[in-house]
Amino acid sequence: MKTTQRIATSSLLALSAIVSFAAHGQNAPAPTVQDAWVRATVPQQKATGAFMKITAPQPMKLVGVRTPVAPIAEIHEMKLQDNVMKMRPVDGLDLPAGKPVELKPGGYHVMLMDLPKAVKAGDTVPLQLVLEGTDGKRQTVDIQAPVRAVNASAGSAPAAAHGGAHDGHGDHKH
């Protein structure tokens, strides 16, 4: 009987360690997200940008974004190349430990594409950020981003700098 009790106790301890390890991986410190917002669209506009500051407590990478308002959400980079502002999707965005990374008009940002309807100032857009640690484990952060009209007080670049009509995608296929 004592051998059976030892095996049962050993099994419970092993199971407890596995549960504790799994819970630790899921409870890794989450990055903080500040000043998240989405640019309002006009009727018939099928794409817009989402912007924010992300600070990770440990090195990680933003590898994806999901939202119910757009079937396509991608991380993009805008940069000047040969005197032409170009936009392209990127596989991920490095988030160094403790250093805020700003997603902003004219730089890195999230593109919300193939919008089925306009997003209007005053709306709120739910975004789920997908982050990957250096160990390859993924976690998500859910945020609610208010929709802002394009104006100077929103801290946004002029509309031409962030092609509201999906400028800068050229031969980029979705």
SEMAR-381679 format. One record per atom (N, C-alpha, C): residue number from 1; x, y, z. Coordinates in steps of 0.05 Angstrom, whole numbers, plus 5000, padded with zeros to 4 digits. Layout:
N
{r NUM, {X, Y, Z}}
...
This chain:
174
{r 1, {5016, 4976, 5000}}
{r 1, {5000, 5000, 5000}}
{r 1, {5017, 5025, 5000}}
{r 2, {5040, 5025, 5014}}
{r 2, {5057, 5048, 5015}}
{r 2, {5069, 5054, 4988}}
{r 3, {5076, 5034, 4972}}
{r 3, {5087, 5039, 4946}}
{r 3, {5067, 5053, 4928}}
{r 4, {5042, 5045, 4930}}
{r 4, {5020, 5058, 4915}}
{r 4, {5017, 5087, 4923}}
{r 5, {5019, 5093, 4949}}
{r 5, {5017, 5120, 4959}}
{r 5, {5040, 5137, 4949}}
{r 6, {5065, 5126, 4949}}
{r 6, {5088, 5140, 4939}}
{r 6, {5085, 5147, 4909}}
{r 7, {5076, 5128, 4893}}
{r 7, {5072, 5133, 4865}}
{r 7, {5051, 5154, 4861}}
{r 8, {5029, 5153, 4876}}
{r 8, {5007, 5173, 4873}}
{r 8, {5018, 5200, 4881}}
{r 9, {5033, 5202, 4903}}
{r 9, {5044, 5227, 4912}}
{r 9, {5064, 5238, 4891}}
{r 10, {5081, 5221, 4881}}
{r 10, {5100, 5229, 4860}}
{r 10, {5086, 5240, 4835}}
{r 11, {5065, 5226, 4828}}
{r 11, {5049, 5234, 4804}}
{r 11, {5036, 5261, 4809}}
{r 12, {5025, 5266, 4833}}
{r 12, {5013, 5291, 4839}}
{r 12, {5034, 5314, 4839}}
{r 13, {5057, 5309, 4850}}
{r 13, {5078, 5329, 4850}}
{r 13, {5087, 5336, 4822}}
{r 14, {5090, 5316, 4805}}
{r 14, {5097, 5320, 4777}}
{r 14, {5076, 5336, 4762}}
{r 15, {5051, 5329, 4767}}
{r 15, {5029, 5343, 4754}}
{r 15, {5028, 5372, 4764}}
{r 16, {5032, 5376, 4790}}
{r 16, {5032, 5403, 4801}}
{r 16, {5055, 5420, 4789}}
{r 17, {5078, 5408, 4785}}
{r 17, {5100, 5423, 4772}}
{r 17, {5094, 5430, 4744}}
{r 18, {5080, 5412, 4729}}
{r 18, {5073, 5418, 4701}}
{r 18, {5053, 5441, 4700}}
{r 19, {5032, 5440, 4717}}
{r 19, {5012, 5461, 4718}}
{r 19, {5025, 5488, 4726}}
{r 20, {5043, 5487, 4746}}
{r 20, {5056, 5511, 4754}}
{r 20, {5073, 5523, 4732}}
{r 21, {5088, 5506, 4717}}
{r 21, {5104, 5515, 4695}}
{r 21, {5087, 5527, 4673}}
{r 22, {5065, 5514, 4666}}
{r 22, {5047, 5524, 4645}}
{r 22, {5035, 5550, 4653}}
{r 23, {5026, 5553, 4678}}
{r 23, {5014, 5578, 4688}}
{r 23, {5035, 5600, 4687}}
{r 24, {5060, 5594, 4694}}
{r 24, {5081, 5615, 4694}}
{r 24, {5085, 5625, 4665}}
{r 25, {5085, 5608, 4646}}
{r 25, {5088, 5616, 4618}}
{r 25, {5065, 5634, 4609}}
{r 26, {5041, 5629, 4619}}
{r 26, {5018, 5645, 4611}}
{r 26, {5017, 5671, 4626}}
{r 27, {5029, 5672, 4649}}
{r 27, {5028, 5696, 4666}}
{r 27, {5053, 5713, 4663}}
{r 28, {5067, 5710, 4641}}
{r 28, {5091, 5726, 4636}}
{r 28, {5082, 5756, 4636}}
{r 29, {5099, 5774, 4646}}
{r 29, {5091, 5802, 4647}}
{r 29, {5083, 5812, 4619}}
{r 30, {5061, 5825, 4617}}
{r 30, {5051, 5834, 4591}}
{r 30, {5062, 5862, 4586}}
{r 31, {5066, 5868, 4560}}
{r 31, {5075, 5895, 4553}}
{r 31, {5053, 5915, 4559}}
{r 32, {5060, 5940, 4563}}
{r 32, {5041, 5961, 4567}}
{r 32, {5037, 5975, 4540}}
{r 33, {5012, 5983, 4535}}
{r 33, {5005, 5997, 4510}}
{r 33, {4993, 6023, 4519}}
{r 34, {5003, 6045, 4507}}
{r 34, {4994, 6072, 4513}}
{r 34, {4986, 6086, 4488}}
{r 35, {4968, 6105, 4491}}
{r 35, {4960, 6124, 4470}}
{r 35, {4951, 6109, 4444}}
{r 36, {4938, 6087, 4447}}
{r 36, {4928, 6073, 4423}}
{r 36, {4905, 6088, 4410}}
{r 37, {4905, 6090, 4383}}
{r 37, {4883, 6102, 4369}}
{r 37, {4883, 6092, 4340}}
{r 38, {4860, 6096, 4327}}
{r 38, {4856, 6087, 4300}}
{r 38, {4847, 6112, 4284}}
{r 39, {4857, 6115, 4260}}
{r 39, {4849, 6138, 4243}}
{r 39, {4822, 6133, 4232}}
{r 40, {4804, 6153, 4234}}
{r 40, {4777, 6151, 4222}}
{r 40, {4779, 6149, 4192}}
{r 41, {4759, 6137, 4180}}
{r 41, {4758, 6134, 4151}}
{r 41, {4735, 6151, 4139}}
{r 42, {4736, 6154, 4114}}
{r 42, {4714, 6167, 4099}}
{r 42, {4698, 6145, 4085}}
{r 43, {4673, 6151, 4076}}
{r 43, {4658, 6131, 4061}}
{r 43, {4674, 6119, 4038}}
{r 44, {4672, 6093, 4034}}
{r 44, {4685, 6078, 4013}}
{r 44, {4715, 6073, 4018}}
{r 45, {4727, 6084, 4039}}
{r 45, {4755, 6079, 4045}}
{r 45, {4757, 6051, 4057}}
{r 46, {4775, 6035, 4047}}
{r 46, {4777, 6007, 4054}}
{r 46, {4801, 6000, 4072}}
{r 47, {4817, 6021, 4080}}
{r 47, {4840, 6016, 4097}}
{r 47, {4845, 6040, 4115}}
{r 48, {4857, 6034, 4138}}
{r 48, {4865, 6055, 4156}}
{r 48, {4887, 6045, 4174}}
{r 49, {4898, 6063, 4190}}
{r 49, {4920, 6056, 4208}}
{r 49, {4913, 6056, 4237}}
{r 50, {4927, 6040, 4252}}
{r 50, {4925, 6040, 4282}}
{r 50, {4953, 6046, 4293}}
{r 51, {4953, 6062, 4314}}
{r 51, {4978, 6073, 4325}}
{r 51, {4978, 6070, 4355}}
{r 52, {5002, 6068, 4367}}
{r 52, {5004, 6065, 4395}}
{r 52, {5034, 6065, 4404}}
{r 53, {5038, 6065, 4430}}
{r 53, {5065, 6061, 4441}}
{r 53, {5064, 6035, 4457}}
{r 54, {5084, 6017, 4451}}
{r 54, {5086, 5991, 4465}}
{r 54, {5112, 5990, 4480}}
{r 55, {5110, 5983, 4506}}
{r 55, {5134, 5979, 4522}}
{r 55, {5134, 5951, 4533}}
{r 56, {5153, 5935, 4526}}
{r 56, {5155, 5907, 4535}}
{r 56, {5173, 5905, 4559}}
{r 57, {5165, 5889, 4579}}
{r 57, {5182, 5886, 4603}}
{r 57, {5207, 5869, 4598}}
{r 58, {5206, 5853, 4576}}
{r 58, {5229, 5836, 4568}}
{r 58, {5230, 5837, 4538}}
{r 59, {5252, 5830, 4526}}
{r 59, {5253, 5830, 4497}}
{r 59, {5232, 5812, 4485}}
{r 60, {5218, 5823, 4466}}
{r 60, {5198, 5807, 4451}}
{r 60, {5193, 5820, 4424}}
{r 61, {5174, 5809, 4409}}
{r 61, {5169, 5819, 4383}}
{r 61, {5138, 5819, 4379}}
{r 62, {5129, 5841, 4367}}
{r 62, {5101, 5842, 4358}}
{r 62, {5100, 5827, 4332}}
{r 63, {5085, 5805, 4331}}
{r 63, {5084, 5788, 4307}}
{r 63, {5057, 5787, 4293}}
{r 64, {5037, 5799, 4305}}
{r 64, {5011, 5799, 4292}}
{r 64, {4991, 5816, 4307}}
{r 65, {4969, 5822, 4292}}
{r 65, {4947, 5837, 4303}}
{r 65, {4921, 5825, 4292}}
{r 66, {4901, 5824, 4309}}
{r 66, {4875, 5814, 4301}}
{r 66, {4854, 5834, 4310}}
{r 67, {4833, 5837, 4294}}
{r 67, {4810, 5854, 4301}}
{r 67, {4785, 5845, 4287}}
{r 68, {4762, 5848, 4299}}
{r 68, {4737, 5840, 4286}}
{r 68, {4728, 5861, 4265}}
{r 69, {4740, 5884, 4264}}
{r 69, {4731, 5905, 4245}}
{r 69, {4744, 5903, 4218}}
{r 70, {4765, 5886, 4215}}
{r 70, {4778, 5884, 4189}}
{r 70, {4788, 5855, 4185}}
{r 71, {4783, 5844, 4162}}
{r 71, {4793, 5816, 4157}}
{r 71, {4823, 5815, 4154}}
{r 72, {4836, 5837, 4148}}
{r 72, {4865, 5837, 4146}}
{r 72, {4876, 5859, 4164}}
{r 73, {4894, 5851, 4182}}
{r 73, {4909, 5869, 4199}}
{r 73, {4938, 5861, 4198}}
{r 74, {4955, 5880, 4189}}
{r 74, {4983, 5874, 4186}}
{r 74, {5000, 5896, 4199}}
{r 75, {5024, 5888, 4206}}
{r 75, {5044, 5908, 4216}}
{r 75, {5058, 5918, 4192}}
{r 76, {5060, 5945, 4189}}
{r 76, {5072, 5957, 4166}}
{r 76, {5094, 5977, 4174}}
{r 77, {5111, 5982, 4155}}
{r 77, {5132, 6002, 4158}}
{r 77, {5130, 6022, 4135}}
{r 78, {5132, 6048, 4141}}
{r 78, {5134, 6068, 4120}}
{r 78, {5162, 6080, 4123}}
{r 79, {5176, 6082, 4100}}
{r 79, {5202, 6095, 4101}}
{r 79, {5208, 6108, 4074}}
{r 80, {5225, 6128, 4075}}
{r 80, {5233, 6142, 4051}}
{r 80, {5254, 6125, 4036}}
{r 81, {5249, 6119, 4011}}
{r 81, {5268, 6103, 3996}}
{r 81, {5270, 6115, 3968}}
{r 82, {5293, 6125, 3960}}
{r 82, {5298, 6138, 3935}}
{r 82, {5279, 6162, 3931}}
{r 83, {5276, 6178, 3952}}
{r 83, {5259, 6201, 3952}}
{r 83, {5229, 6195, 3949}}
{r 84, {5221, 6170, 3954}}
{r 84, {5193, 6162, 3952}}
{r 84, {5186, 6149, 3978}}
{r 85, {5163, 6157, 3990}}
{r 85, {5154, 6144, 4014}}
{r 85, {5141, 6118, 4007}}
{r 86, {5151, 6096, 4018}}
{r 86, {5141, 6069, 4011}}
{r 86, {5131, 6056, 4036}}
{r 87, {5110, 6040, 4033}}
{r 87, {5098, 6025, 4055}}
{r 87, {5100, 5995, 4048}}
{r 88, {5107, 5979, 4068}}
{r 88, {5108, 5950, 4063}}
{r 88, {5102, 5936, 4089}}
{r 89, {5091, 5912, 4087}}
{r 89, {5086, 5896, 4111}}
{r 89, {5113, 5885, 4122}}
{r 90, {5114, 5880, 4148}}
{r 90, {5137, 5868, 4160}}
{r 90, {5127, 5844, 4176}}
{r 91, {5145, 5824, 4180}}
{r 91, {5137, 5800, 4194}}
{r 91, {5134, 5805, 4224}}
{r 92, {5148, 5824, 4234}}
{r 92, {5147, 5830, 4263}}
{r 92, {5162, 5855, 4269}}
{r 93, {5158, 5865, 4293}}
{r 93, {5171, 5889, 4302}}
{r 93, {5183, 5884, 4329}}
{r 94, {5210, 5887, 4331}}
{r 94, {5225, 5882, 4356}}
{r 94, {5216, 5902, 4377}}
{r 95, {5212, 5892, 4401}}
{r 95, {5206, 5908, 4425}}
{r 95, {5228, 5904, 4446}}
{r 96, {5248, 5921, 4447}}
{r 96, {5269, 5918, 4466}}
{r 96, {5258, 5922, 4495}}
{r 97, {5270, 5908, 4514}}
{r 97, {5260, 5909, 4541}}
{r 97, {5262, 5937, 4552}}
{r 98, {5239, 5947, 4563}}
{r 98, {5238, 5972, 4577}}
{r 98, {5239, 5997, 4559}}
{r 99, {5240, 5994, 4533}}
{r 99, {5242, 6017, 4515}}
{r 99, {5216, 6020, 4499}}
{r 100, {5202, 6043, 4501}}
{r 100, {5178, 6046, 4486}}
{r 100, {5183, 6046, 4456}}
{r 101, {5166, 6031, 4441}}
{r 101, {5168, 6031, 4412}}
{r 101, {5142, 6044, 4402}}
{r 102, {5145, 6065, 4387}}
{r 102, {5121, 6080, 4378}}
{r 102, {5113, 6072, 4350}}
{r 103, {5088, 6064, 4347}}
{r 103, {5076, 6059, 4321}}
{r 103, {5061, 6085, 4315}}
{r 104, {5069, 6099, 4293}}
{r 104, {5058, 6125, 4288}}
{r 104, {5056, 6130, 4258}}
{r 105, {5040, 6150, 4250}}
{r 105, {5038, 6156, 4221}}
{r 105, {5066, 6163, 4210}}
{r 106, {5072, 6152, 4187}}
{r 106, {5098, 6157, 4174}}
{r 106, {5120, 6139, 4184}}
{r 107, {5114, 6119, 4201}}
{r 107, {5133, 6100, 4211}}
{r 107, {5121, 6073, 4212}}
{r 108, {5128, 6057, 4233}}
{r 108, {5115, 6032, 4238}}
{r 108, {5086, 6037, 4246}}
{r 109, {5068, 6020, 4238}}
{r 109, {5040, 6023, 4245}}
{r 109, {5025, 5996, 4239}}
{r 110, {5000, 5995, 4246}}
{r 110, {4984, 5972, 4240}}
{r 110, {4964, 5981, 4218}}
{r 111, {4963, 5966, 4196}}
{r 111, {4944, 5971, 4175}}
{r 111, {4920, 5953, 4179}}
{r 112, {4896, 5965, 4178}}
{r 112, {4871, 5950, 4179}}
{r 112, {4859, 5953, 4151}}
{r 113, {4857, 5930, 4137}}
{r 113, {4850, 5930, 4108}}
{r 113, {4825, 5915, 4102}}
{r 114, {4814, 5921, 4079}}
{r 114, {4789, 5909, 4069}}
{r 114, {4766, 5914, 4089}}
{r 115, {4765, 5938, 4100}}
{r 115, {4745, 5946, 4119}}
{r 115, {4717, 5943, 4106}}
{r 116, {4699, 5928, 4119}}
{r 116, {4672, 5925, 4108}}
{r 116, {4655, 5950, 4111}}
{r 117, {4662, 5967, 4130}}
{r 117, {4648, 5993, 4134}}
{r 117, {4667, 6013, 4146}}
{r 118, {4659, 6038, 4145}}
{r 118, {4675, 6060, 4155}}
{r 118, {4679, 6058, 4185}}
{r 119, {4701, 6067, 4195}}
{r 119, {4705, 6070, 4224}}
{r 119, {4704, 6100, 4229}}
{r 120, {4687, 6108, 4247}}
{r 120, {4681, 6136, 4251}}
{r 120, {4693, 6146, 4277}}
{r 121, {4700, 6172, 4277}}
{r 121, {4710, 6185, 4301}}
{r 121, {4689, 6180, 4323}}
{r 122, {4699, 6172, 4347}}
{r 122, {4682, 6166, 4369}}
{r 122, {4678, 6136, 4372}}
{r 123, {4682, 6120, 4351}}
{r 123, {4680, 6091, 4353}}
{r 123, {4704, 6081, 4370}}
{r 124, {4702, 6056, 4378}}
{r 124, {4725, 6043, 4391}}
{r 124, {4730, 6017, 4375}}
{r 125, {4756, 6012, 4370}}
{r 125, {4764, 5988, 4355}}
{r 125, {4779, 5969, 4374}}
{r 126, {4768, 5945, 4377}}
{r 126, {4783, 5925, 4393}}
{r 126, {4806, 5914, 4376}}
{r 127, {4830, 5913, 4388}}
{r 127, {4854, 5902, 4375}}
{r 127, {4866, 5881, 4394}}
{r 128, {4875, 5859, 4383}}
{r 128, {4889, 5839, 4398}}
{r 128, {4917, 5837, 4387}}
{r 129, {4937, 5845, 4403}}
{r 129, {4965, 5845, 4395}}
{r 129, {4976, 5817, 4401}}
{r 130, {4990, 5805, 4382}}
{r 130, {5003, 5779, 4386}}
{r 130, {5033, 5784, 4389}}
{r 131, {5044, 5776, 4412}}
{r 131, {5072, 5780, 4418}}
{r 131, {5086, 5754, 4422}}
{r 132, {5111, 5754, 4415}}
{r 132, {5127, 5730, 4418}}
{r 132, {5152, 5736, 4434}}
{r 133, {5157, 5720, 4454}}
{r 133, {5181, 5723, 4471}}
{r 133, {5205, 5711, 4457}}
{r 134, {5228, 5715, 4468}}
{r 134, {5253, 5704, 4457}}
{r 134, {5253, 5673, 4459}}
{r 135, {5236, 5662, 4476}}
{r 135, {5233, 5633, 4479}}
{r 135, {5213, 5622, 4459}}
{r 136, {5202, 5639, 4442}}
{r 136, {5183, 5630, 4421}}
{r 136, {5154, 5628, 4431}}
{r 137, {5150, 5632, 4457}}
{r 137, {5122, 5630, 4468}}
{r 137, {5107, 5656, 4460}}
{r 138, {5082, 5652, 4454}}
{r 138, {5065, 5675, 4446}}
{r 138, {5045, 5682, 4468}}
{r 139, {5039, 5707, 4469}}
{r 139, {5018, 5717, 4487}}
{r 139, {5003, 5739, 4472}}
{r 140, {4979, 5745, 4481}}
{r 140, {4963, 5766, 4469}}
{r 140, {4957, 5788, 4489}}
{r 141, {4953, 5812, 4478}}
{r 141, {4945, 5835, 4495}}
{r 141, {4921, 5847, 4480}}
{r 142, {4899, 5849, 4494}}
{r 142, {4875, 5861, 4483}}
{r 142, {4873, 5890, 4491}}
{r 143, {4868, 5907, 4471}}
{r 143, {4865, 5936, 4476}}
{r 143, {4840, 5946, 4462}}
{r 144, {4831, 5969, 4471}}
{r 144, {4808, 5983, 4458}}
{r 144, {4820, 6010, 4449}}
{r 145, {4820, 6014, 4422}}
{r 145, {4832, 6038, 4411}}
{r 145, {4810, 6057, 4402}}
{r 146, {4809, 6081, 4412}}
{r 146, {4789, 6100, 4403}}
{r 146, {4795, 6109, 4374}}
{r 147, {4775, 6115, 4359}}
{r 147, {4778, 6125, 4332}}
{r 147, {4778, 6155, 4332}}
{r 148, {4798, 6167, 4319}}
{r 148, {4801, 6196, 4318}}
{r 148, {4800, 6206, 4289}}
{r 149, {4789, 6230, 4286}}
{r 149, {4790, 6243, 4260}}
{r 149, {4818, 6253, 4256}}
{r 150, {4826, 6256, 4231}}
{r 150, {4853, 6266, 4226}}
{r 150, {4853, 6296, 4230}}
{r 151, {4870, 6305, 4249}}
{r 151, {4874, 6333, 4254}}
{r 151, {4899, 6337, 4270}}
{r 152, {4908, 6361, 4273}}
{r 152, {4934, 6367, 4287}}
{r 152, {4933, 6358, 4316}}
{r 153, {4910, 6360, 4329}}
{r 153, {4909, 6353, 4358}}
{r 153, {4912, 6323, 4363}}
{r 154, {4906, 6307, 4342}}
{r 154, {4909, 6278, 4345}}
{r 154, {4938, 6269, 4342}}
{r 155, {4956, 6288, 4336}}
{r 155, {4984, 6282, 4333}}
{r 155, {4989, 6266, 4308}}
{r 156, {4972, 6269, 4288}}
{r 156, {4975, 6253, 4264}}
{r 156, {4988, 6269, 4242}}
{r 157, {5000, 6254, 4223}}
{r 157, {5012, 6266, 4200}}
{r 157, {4990, 6274, 4180}}
{r 158, {4995, 6291, 4162}}
{r 158, {4975, 6298, 4141}}
{r 158, {4966, 6272, 4127}}
{r 159, {4942, 6273, 4117}}
{r 159, {4930, 6249, 4105}}
{r 159, {4948, 6238, 4082}}
{r 160, {4961, 6256, 4067}}
{r 160, {4977, 6247, 4045}}
{r 160, {5001, 6231, 4054}}
{r 161, {5011, 6235, 4078}}
{r 161, {5034, 6220, 4088}}
{r 161, {5027, 6192, 4096}}
{r 162, {5001, 6186, 4099}}
{r 162, {4993, 6159, 4107}}
{r 162, {4969, 6151, 4090}}
{r 163, {4973, 6151, 4064}}
{r 163, {4953, 6145, 4044}}
{r 163, {4927, 6133, 4053}}
{r 164, {4907, 6149, 4058}}
{r 164, {4881, 6139, 4066}}
{r 164, {4869, 6121, 4045}}
{r 165, {4875, 6125, 4020}}
{r 165, {4864, 6108, 3999}}
{r 165, {4882, 6084, 3993}}
{r 166, {4900, 6077, 4012}}
{r 166, {4917, 6054, 4010}}
{r 166, {4941, 6060, 3991}}
{r 167, {4949, 6085, 3990}}
{r 167, {4972, 6092, 3974}}
{r 167, {4997, 6078, 3986}}
{r 168, {5017, 6075, 3969}}
{r 168, {5042, 6063, 3978}}
{r 168, {5043, 6033, 3977}}
{r 169, {5020, 6020, 3970}}
{r 169, {5020, 5991, 3969}}
{r 169, {5028, 5981, 3941}}
{r 170, {5026, 5998, 3921}}
{r 170, {5036, 5990, 3895}}
{r 170, {5030, 5962, 3887}}
{r 171, {5050, 5945, 3886}}
{r 171, {5047, 5917, 3877}}
{r 171, {5042, 5898, 3901}}
{r 172, {5038, 5909, 3925}}
{r 172, {5033, 5892, 3948}}
{r 172, {5006, 5878, 3945}}
{r 173, {5007, 5852, 3946}}
{r 173, {4982, 5836, 3942}}
{r 173, {4972, 5827, 3970}}
{r 174, {4946, 5826, 3972}}
{r 174, {4934, 5817, 3998}}
{r 174, {4919, 5791, 3994}}
